[in-house]
Amino acid sequence: MELNNKNILVVGLAKTGVACARFLAGRGARVTVTDMHDEAVLLPQLAQLAAWNIRKVLGRHDEGDFTGADLIVVSPGVPQDHPLLVKAKAADREIVSEIELAARFIDVPLVAITGTNGKTTTTTLAGEIFKANGYRTFVGGNIGNPLIELLESGELVDQVVAEISSFQLEWITAFRPQVAVLLNLSEDHLDRYADYQEYIDAKLRIFKNQDESNFAVVNRDDELVWKYAQGLKAQLFPFSRRQELAEGIFHRDGVIVYRHNGREECFPTNAIRLQGVHNLENIMAALACALLSGCRPDDSFEAVQGFTALHHRMEFVAEVNGVRYYEDSKATNVGSVEKALESFDNITLIAGGKDKGGSYTPLALLVKERVRHLVLIGEAAGRMQAELGHLTDTRLATTLEEAVTLAGHITEPGGIVLMSPACSSFDMFRDYEERAERYIAAVKRL
């Protein structure tokens, strides 16, 4: 792809936009960056561009920049239906996402992982497995560093492992992973998409350009994933924790079994440190990515055994008066909370936050069977109480700290207090990390 002297517009100056602008300018493109924030807000980002001759349009967007560009690179936060992108598309301007731009220049195998939940854990673990097998591995995408930063750095690698969001997949045209993973599907980001189907369609684009030489690693136990996996061009490789598979990777009687082309490998799960039924799925998906890519079974499983939970994902905080406290602040949708509830019994669940538009009723059976007390906070508390409150003892709290104190009073020894919100954090906190920190501090005060 020739970039020299091309007129390229970068829309959005978050981390991805800044990295794209630097890369493009370094390849000789005439770059314009545009962002609705003004210069005062964007000073840290602008400082990273100071060494480059880049035109800046801040505090506004100019239509001519969109309709006159040879190429438009869109940051993930910019929706597809933005009026100026609609006009640019009508003017036959080429529009791509950062991952599409990066993939056109990446010449090593790429593993791409998406899904509503578990992406970060699976991506990080897969990266560790490749590294344990001696591969020089770049791990990034929707976590850590954007893919474009690998190209900008000039780092020599053998393998790329990327977490990919639905937003990043919206503007791909040729992005083609050697191994593409769809972990699960549940309602999310309905504040961005017109409906659930539009969100699903965005996720499925990860398989769009694969062919028979590639692999599609999919969750056999997720009905929606399995339904949409039928008819893919890539070789289908399922994972399951509920059923035995003739071809794929599955869990049975404390053993993970990998079967591919007549070969079988077995991995006992008793020494694995990463706990939770959802993490069993993440482990199988990560192992599938690595083994299908030629990694050695022994080195791969050794990496799995040494891997522990990531921050803010089902993380053990403390035991106080015989009650164990877990923090799962990254659980910002219903599907993620389902997995968390499947991992415990006798739960006091702290949930709530900024509502994202989906239904909470998929949690009903698990709440009825496993949640002894439900403590609700935030903007979504009223809706959650209406949909779930009749199923168990339900209380309301005005702050997270109050919720933790209340949970400590009502949970009997042997019980679990789990903060797994099913909502985003933006009604009460800066982000999910601040919510986690506040929860941990409240537990420690107990």
C-alpha positions as CSV (number, residue, x, y, z in Angstrom):
1,M,0.0,0.0,0.0
2,E,1.6,3.3,-1.1
3,L,1.2,6.1,1.4
4,N,3.8,8.7,0.1
5,N,2.1,12.0,-0.8
6,K,-1.4,10.6,-0.1
7,N,-3.9,13.0,1.5
8,I,-4.9,11.1,4.7
9,L,-7.4,12.1,7.4
10,V,-7.2,10.6,10.9
11,V,-10.4,11.0,12.8
12,G,-10.1,10.9,16.6
13,L,-7.0,11.7,18.6
14,A,-7.0,9.1,21.3
15,K,-4.1,6.7,21.6
16,T,-5.0,4.9,18.4
17,G,-5.4,8.1,16.3
18,V,-2.0,9.5,17.6
19,A,-0.2,6.3,16.7
20,C,-1.8,6.2,13.2
21,A,-0.9,9.8,12.5
22,R,2.7,9.3,13.4
23,F,3.0,6.1,11.3
24,L,1.4,7.7,8.3
25,A,3.5,10.9,8.5
26,G,6.6,8.7,8.8
27,R,5.6,7.0,5.5
28,G,5.4,10.3,3.7
29,A,1.7,10.9,3.8
30,R,0.2,14.4,4.0
31,V,-1.7,13.9,7.3
32,T,-4.6,15.9,8.8
33,V,-5.9,15.0,12.3
34,T,-9.3,16.1,13.4
35,D,-11.0,15.8,16.8
36,M,-14.0,17.5,18.4
37,H,-12.0,18.3,21.5
38,D,-10.0,21.5,21.6
39,E,-6.3,22.0,21.9
40,A,-6.4,22.6,25.7
41,V,-7.9,19.1,26.2
42,L,-5.6,17.4,23.7
43,L,-2.2,18.8,24.9
44,P,-0.7,15.4,25.8
45,Q,-1.7,13.9,22.4
46,L,-0.5,17.0,20.5
47,A,2.9,16.8,22.3
48,Q,3.4,13.3,20.8
49,L,2.9,14.7,17.3
50,A,5.1,17.8,17.7
51,A,8.0,16.4,15.7
52,W,5.8,15.7,12.6
53,N,4.4,18.1,10.0
54,I,0.8,17.2,10.6
55,R,-2.2,19.5,10.0
56,K,-4.6,19.8,12.9
57,V,-8.3,20.6,12.9
58,L,-9.5,20.7,16.5
59,G,-12.7,21.6,18.2
60,R,-14.6,20.9,15.0
61,H,-14.7,18.7,11.8
62,D,-14.5,20.2,8.3
63,E,-16.6,18.4,5.7
64,G,-14.0,19.1,3.0
65,D,-11.4,17.1,4.9
66,F,-13.7,14.1,4.7
67,T,-14.8,14.3,1.2
68,G,-11.4,15.3,-0.2
69,A,-9.2,12.7,1.5
70,D,-7.6,9.8,-0.4
71,L,-7.9,7.7,2.8
72,I,-9.7,8.2,6.1
73,V,-8.5,6.3,9.2
74,V,-11.2,6.1,11.9
75,S,-10.5,5.7,15.6
76,P,-12.7,3.0,17.3
77,G,-14.7,5.6,19.3
78,V,-16.2,7.2,16.1
79,P,-19.5,5.5,15.1
80,Q,-20.0,4.4,11.5
81,D,-23.1,6.5,11.2
82,H,-21.3,9.8,11.9
83,P,-22.8,12.2,9.3
84,L,-19.4,13.2,7.8
85,L,-18.3,9.5,7.4
86,V,-21.6,8.9,5.6
87,K,-20.8,11.8,3.2
88,A,-17.3,10.5,2.7
89,K,-18.6,7.1,1.9
90,A,-21.1,8.6,-0.6
91,A,-18.1,10.5,-2.2
92,D,-16.4,7.1,-2.6
93,R,-13.6,7.9,-0.1
94,E,-11.8,4.9,1.3
95,I,-12.4,4.5,5.0
96,V,-10.5,2.0,7.2
97,S,-9.9,1.2,10.9
98,E,-6.5,1.2,12.5
99,I,-6.4,-2.6,12.5
100,E,-7.1,-2.6,8.8
101,L,-4.3,-0.1,8.1
102,A,-1.9,-2.1,10.3
103,A,-2.7,-5.5,8.9
104,R,-1.8,-4.3,5.4
105,F,1.8,-3.9,6.5
106,I,2.1,-6.8,9.0
107,D,3.9,-9.8,7.4
108,V,3.8,-12.3,10.2
109,P,1.0,-14.6,11.4
110,L,-1.8,-12.9,13.2
111,V,-4.1,-14.4,15.9
112,A,-7.2,-12.2,16.5
113,I,-9.5,-12.7,19.4
114,T,-13.0,-11.2,19.9
115,G,-16.2,-11.9,21.9
116,T,-18.3,-10.1,24.4
117,N,-16.3,-11.4,27.3
118,G,-12.9,-12.9,28.0
119,K,-11.0,-11.2,25.2
120,T,-8.3,-9.7,27.4
121,T,-7.6,-12.8,29.4
122,T,-7.5,-15.0,26.3
123,T,-5.3,-12.6,24.4
124,T,-2.9,-12.1,27.2
125,L,-2.6,-15.9,27.9
126,A,-2.2,-16.7,24.2
127,G,0.6,-14.2,24.0
128,E,2.3,-15.8,27.0
129,I,2.0,-19.3,25.4
130,F,3.6,-18.1,22.2
131,K,6.5,-16.4,24.2
132,A,7.0,-19.6,26.2
133,N,7.5,-21.4,22.8
134,G,10.2,-19.0,21.8
135,Y,8.2,-16.8,19.5
136,R,9.0,-13.1,19.5
137,T,5.4,-12.0,20.1
138,F,3.6,-8.7,20.0
139,V,0.4,-8.6,22.1
140,G,-1.9,-5.6,21.6
141,G,-4.8,-4.3,19.6
142,N,-7.7,-3.4,21.9
143,I,-5.4,-3.9,24.9
144,G,-2.0,-2.4,25.5
145,N,-0.6,-0.9,22.3
146,P,-2.5,-0.5,19.0
147,L,-1.3,-2.8,16.2
148,I,0.1,0.2,14.3
149,E,2.6,0.8,17.0
150,L,4.3,-2.5,16.1
151,L,5.0,-1.1,12.7
152,E,6.0,2.3,14.0
153,S,8.5,0.7,16.4
154,G,10.2,-1.4,13.7
155,E,10.3,-4.3,16.3
156,L,11.0,-7.7,14.7
157,V,8.4,-10.3,15.7
158,D,7.4,-13.8,14.7
159,Q,3.8,-13.6,15.9
160,V,1.1,-11.1,16.6
161,V,-1.7,-11.7,19.0
162,A,-4.5,-9.1,19.1
163,E,-7.6,-8.4,21.1
164,I,-10.2,-7.0,18.7
165,S,-13.3,-5.1,19.5
166,S,-16.5,-4.9,17.5
167,F,-15.7,-1.2,16.9
168,Q,-12.4,-2.0,15.4
169,L,-14.0,-4.5,13.0
170,E,-16.5,-2.0,11.6
171,W,-14.2,-0.6,8.9
172,I,-12.1,-3.6,7.8
173,T,-11.8,-4.7,4.1
174,A,-8.9,-7.1,3.9
175,F,-8.0,-7.8,7.6
176,R,-7.4,-11.6,7.7
177,P,-6.1,-13.4,10.8
178,Q,-4.5,-16.8,10.5
179,V,-6.5,-17.8,13.5
180,A,-9.7,-15.9,14.4
181,V,-11.5,-16.5,17.7
182,L,-15.1,-15.8,18.7
183,L,-15.4,-16.5,22.4
184,N,-19.1,-15.7,23.1
185,L,-21.9,-13.4,22.2
186,S,-24.3,-11.5,24.6
187,E,-26.0,-8.1,24.5
188,D,-23.5,-5.3,24.8
189,H,-22.9,-1.8,23.4
190,L,-26.6,-1.3,22.5
191,D,-25.9,2.4,23.2
192,R,-23.7,2.3,20.0
193,Y,-25.6,-0.2,17.8
194,A,-29.2,0.1,16.5
195,D,-29.9,-3.4,17.8
196,Y,-28.4,-6.7,19.0
197,Q,-28.1,-8.1,15.4
198,E,-26.0,-5.1,14.3
199,Y,-23.6,-5.8,17.2
200,I,-23.4,-9.5,16.3
201,D,-22.8,-8.7,12.7
202,A,-19.9,-6.4,13.7
203,K,-18.3,-9.2,15.7
204,L,-18.7,-11.8,12.9
205,R,-16.6,-9.6,10.6
206,I,-13.5,-11.1,12.2
207,F,-14.1,-14.1,9.9
208,K,-15.0,-12.0,6.8
209,N,-11.7,-12.5,4.8
210,Q,-10.6,-15.9,6.1
211,D,-10.2,-18.8,3.7
212,E,-9.7,-22.5,3.9
213,S,-6.1,-22.1,5.0
214,N,-7.2,-20.2,8.2
215,F,-8.8,-21.4,11.4
216,A,-12.0,-20.1,13.1
217,V,-11.9,-21.0,16.8
218,V,-15.5,-20.8,18.2
219,N,-17.4,-21.6,21.3
220,R,-19.5,-24.8,20.7
221,D,-21.5,-24.1,23.9
222,D,-22.7,-20.7,22.8
223,E,-25.8,-21.2,20.7
224,L,-25.5,-17.9,18.8
225,V,-21.8,-18.4,18.1
226,W,-22.3,-21.9,16.9
227,K,-25.3,-20.8,14.7
228,Y,-23.3,-18.1,13.0
229,A,-20.2,-20.3,12.7
230,Q,-21.9,-22.6,10.2
231,G,-20.8,-21.8,6.6
232,L,-17.6,-20.0,7.5
233,K,-14.8,-20.4,4.9
234,A,-12.1,-21.1,7.5
235,Q,-11.5,-24.5,9.1
236,L,-13.9,-24.6,12.1
237,F,-12.2,-25.6,15.4
238,P,-14.7,-25.6,18.3
239,F,-14.0,-25.5,22.1
240,S,-16.4,-26.8,24.7
241,R,-16.6,-27.4,28.4
242,R,-19.9,-29.3,28.1
243,Q,-19.4,-31.9,25.4
244,E,-16.8,-34.2,23.9
245,L,-15.6,-33.2,20.4
246,A,-14.1,-35.4,17.7
247,E,-12.3,-32.4,16.4
248,G,-11.6,-29.5,18.7
249,I,-10.7,-28.8,22.3
250,F,-12.9,-29.7,25.3
251,H,-13.0,-30.3,29.0
252,R,-14.0,-33.7,30.5
253,D,-13.4,-35.1,34.0
254,G,-10.7,-32.6,35.0
255,V,-8.8,-32.9,31.7
256,I,-8.6,-30.6,28.7
257,V,-8.4,-32.7,25.6
258,Y,-7.1,-31.3,22.2
259,R,-7.9,-33.2,19.1
260,H,-6.8,-32.2,15.6
261,N,-6.2,-34.3,12.5
262,G,-6.0,-37.5,14.4
263,R,-3.6,-36.2,17.1
264,E,-4.7,-36.0,20.8
265,E,-3.1,-34.1,23.7
266,C,-4.3,-34.1,27.3
267,F,-3.8,-31.4,29.9
268,P,-5.0,-32.0,33.6
269,T,-6.6,-28.9,35.0
270,N,-5.9,-29.6,38.7
271,A,-2.7,-27.5,38.7
272,I,-4.1,-24.6,36.8
273,R,-4.1,-21.4,38.9
274,L,-6.6,-19.5,36.8
275,Q,-10.0,-20.3,38.3
276,G,-13.6,-19.9,37.1
277,V,-15.6,-21.7,34.5
278,H,-15.3,-18.8,32.1
279,N,-11.5,-19.0,32.4
280,L,-11.7,-22.7,31.5
281,E,-13.2,-21.5,28.2
282,N,-10.5,-18.8,27.8
283,I,-7.7,-21.3,28.5
284,M,-9.1,-23.7,25.8
285,A,-9.4,-21.0,23.3
286,A,-5.8,-19.7,24.0
287,L,-4.4,-23.3,23.8
288,A,-6.2,-23.8,20.5
289,C,-4.7,-20.7,19.0
290,A,-1.2,-21.8,20.0
291,L,-1.4,-25.4,19.1
292,L,-3.0,-24.8,15.7
293,S,-0.1,-22.4,15.1
294,G,2.6,-25.0,15.8
295,C,3.4,-24.4,19.5
296,R,4.6,-27.4,21.5
297,P,2.1,-28.9,24.0
298,D,4.4,-29.2,27.0
299,D,5.7,-25.6,26.8
300,S,2.2,-24.3,26.1
301,F,0.6,-26.0,29.1
302,E,3.5,-24.9,31.4
303,A,2.6,-21.3,30.5
304,V,-1.1,-22.0,31.2
305,Q,-0.2,-23.4,34.6
306,G,1.8,-20.4,35.6
307,F,-0.9,-17.8,34.5
308,T,-3.0,-16.0,37.1
309,A,-6.0,-13.8,36.8
310,L,-5.7,-10.3,35.4
311,H,-6.6,-7.3,37.5
312,H,-10.3,-6.6,37.8
313,R,-11.4,-9.9,36.4
314,M,-12.7,-12.3,39.1
315,E,-9.8,-11.2,41.3
316,F,-9.7,-12.4,45.0
317,V,-9.4,-9.4,47.3
318,A,-9.5,-10.7,50.9
319,E,-11.3,-12.9,53.4
320,V,-13.0,-11.1,56.3
321,N,-14.8,-12.9,59.1
322,G,-15.1,-16.1,57.0
323,V,-16.4,-14.3,53.9
324,R,-14.4,-14.2,50.7
325,Y,-14.6,-11.0,48.6
326,Y,-14.0,-11.0,44.8
327,E,-13.8,-8.0,42.5
328,D,-15.0,-8.4,38.9
329,S,-15.2,-4.7,37.8
330,K,-14.5,-5.6,34.2
331,A,-17.8,-7.4,34.0
332,T,-19.6,-4.6,32.3
333,N,-22.3,-6.7,30.6
334,V,-24.8,-9.5,31.5
335,G,-22.8,-12.3,29.7
336,S,-19.8,-11.6,31.8
337,V,-21.8,-11.7,35.1
338,E,-23.4,-15.0,34.0
339,K,-19.9,-16.6,33.9
340,A,-19.0,-15.1,37.3
341,L,-22.2,-16.4,38.9
342,E,-21.6,-19.9,37.5
343,S,-18.3,-20.0,39.4
344,F,-19.7,-19.6,42.9
345,D,-22.6,-20.5,45.3
346,N,-24.0,-18.6,48.3
347,I,-23.3,-15.2,46.7
348,T,-23.9,-11.7,47.8
349,L,-23.8,-9.9,44.5
350,I,-23.1,-6.2,44.2
351,A,-24.2,-4.9,40.8
352,G,-25.3,-1.8,39.0
353,G,-23.9,1.2,37.3
354,K,-24.6,3.0,34.0
355,D,-27.2,1.1,32.0
356,K,-26.1,-0.1,28.5
357,G,-29.5,-0.8,27.2
358,G,-29.7,-4.6,27.3
359,S,-32.0,-6.9,29.4
360,Y,-30.9,-8.2,32.8
361,T,-33.4,-11.2,32.6
362,P,-30.7,-13.6,31.3
363,L,-29.4,-13.5,34.9
364,A,-32.7,-14.5,36.4
365,L,-32.1,-18.3,36.8
366,L,-28.6,-17.8,38.2
367,V,-29.7,-15.1,40.6
368,K,-32.5,-17.3,41.8
369,E,-30.3,-20.4,42.3
370,R,-27.0,-18.9,43.5
371,V,-27.5,-15.3,44.8
372,R,-28.6,-15.1,48.4
373,H,-28.4,-11.3,48.6
374,L,-28.5,-8.7,45.8
375,V,-27.1,-5.2,46.5
376,L,-27.7,-2.7,43.8
377,I,-26.1,0.7,43.1
378,G,-26.0,3.3,40.3
379,E,-28.3,4.5,37.6
380,A,-29.4,1.0,36.6
381,A,-30.4,0.0,40.1
382,G,-34.1,0.6,39.5
383,R,-34.2,-1.4,36.3
384,M,-32.2,-4.3,37.8
385,Q,-34.5,-4.3,40.9
386,A,-37.6,-4.5,38.6
387,E,-36.2,-7.4,36.5
388,L,-34.3,-9.3,39.3
389,G,-35.4,-8.0,42.7
390,H,-38.2,-10.4,43.2
391,L,-35.9,-13.4,42.9
392,T,-33.8,-13.0,46.0
393,D,-33.3,-10.6,49.0
394,T,-32.6,-7.3,47.3
395,R,-31.2,-4.1,48.8
396,L,-30.3,-0.6,47.4
397,A,-27.2,1.3,48.3
398,T,-26.3,4.9,47.4
399,T,-22.6,4.4,47.1
400,L,-20.2,1.4,46.5
401,E,-18.7,1.9,49.9
402,E,-22.2,1.6,51.5
403,A,-22.8,-1.5,49.4
404,V,-19.7,-3.2,50.7
405,T,-20.5,-2.4,54.3
406,L,-24.0,-3.7,53.8
407,A,-22.8,-6.9,52.1
408,G,-20.4,-7.5,55.0
409,H,-23.3,-7.3,57.5
410,I,-25.7,-9.6,55.7
411,T,-23.3,-12.3,54.3
412,E,-22.8,-15.3,56.6
413,P,-19.4,-17.0,57.1
414,G,-18.7,-19.3,54.1
415,G,-20.4,-16.9,51.7
416,I,-19.0,-14.9,48.8
417,V,-19.3,-11.2,48.2
418,L,-18.9,-10.6,44.5
419,M,-18.8,-7.1,42.9
420,S,-19.8,-8.0,39.3
421,P,-21.7,-4.9,38.0
422,A,-23.2,-5.9,34.6
423,C,-23.0,-2.2,33.8
424,S,-20.4,0.4,32.8
425,S,-18.9,2.6,35.5
426,F,-19.4,6.0,34.1
427,D,-22.3,7.1,36.2
428,M,-20.2,7.1,39.4
429,F,-16.6,6.5,38.5
430,R,-13.9,7.6,36.0
431,D,-13.7,4.0,34.6
432,Y,-13.9,0.4,35.7
433,E,-10.4,0.6,37.2
434,E,-11.4,3.3,39.6
435,R,-14.5,1.3,40.5
436,A,-12.3,-1.6,41.3
437,E,-9.9,0.4,43.4
438,R,-12.8,1.9,45.4
439,Y,-14.2,-1.6,46.0
440,I,-10.8,-3.0,47.1
441,A,-10.3,-0.1,49.5
442,A,-13.8,-0.5,51.0
443,V,-13.2,-4.3,51.6
444,K,-9.8,-3.6,53.2
445,R,-11.5,-1.1,55.6
446,L,-13.7,-4.0,56.8
